[in-house]
């Protein structure tokens, strides 16, 4: 009996249990690191887009933010205001191919074109397509103009897109996060011309595909599209939530559902413990989602 007590005592059991726990943790970490390394090596060998993305991120880590750069992309000499935002856009658009569809696209309305990465991707992926591109930021528009100057079938307009024609205040960020603002008193705020989305669709439509990355203005623009999306088969929209504004996700989804779209949502920037602490980005957004909407069975 004393022998059994001694053999099964906590002191004797803790040692092997602790050793086994450490061993399992070590093997788990080693296995995950192995998977991470091998998967990255596989992608580096297989995917030229992944190799370029790695190079662009490496470049962005060596350069300060908001330093203009000239950079090669698929035999094109592009200019960009910021290496970090360029690397991020390239990864989303060219590596993850977030705008890709399973069928050809005829006409694209690109709202929030920034420096033109999305425009270039649409033209490379669907060479026969026509792209009408809007960018509100005057300084960023110059990059868009330069980067798309040799693209046929592309029209670019330096205007914001809104739910009515009016002059709006715009806060440029220097890269990819400038947005419409109610605050006229900030030093960076500038006045921009905004165009009613209904007029755009009426005068320049119809469009097979609408891509929308307009930093919060989607909350007003998509509801204004109710009843006029019959010819549109695909909509990609970045949804942005801010602390100071009422959330409009349900309103946006309601319009898409009513217009006959099926919807898929991917998180981009969310809080891991929203009941405890809400993440807020540098641009002031507390949540960002990618909304994919389509009609028919092509994406099912």
Secondary structure, 3 states (H helix, E strand, C coil): CHHHHHHCCHHHHHHHHHHHHHHHHHHHHHHHHHHHHHHHHHHHHHCHHHHHHHHHHHHHHHCCCCCCEEEEECCEEEEECCHHHHHHHHHHHHHCCCCCCCCCCCEEEEECCCCCHHHHHHHHHCCCCEEEEECCCHHHHHHHHHHCCCCCCEEEECCEEECCCEEEEEECCCCCCCEEECCCCCCCEEEEEEEEHHHHHHHHCCCCEEEECCCCCHHHHHHHCCCCCCCCCEEEEEEEEECCCCCCHHHHHHHHHHCCCEEEEEEEECCCCCCCCCCCCCCCEEEEEEEEEECCCCCC
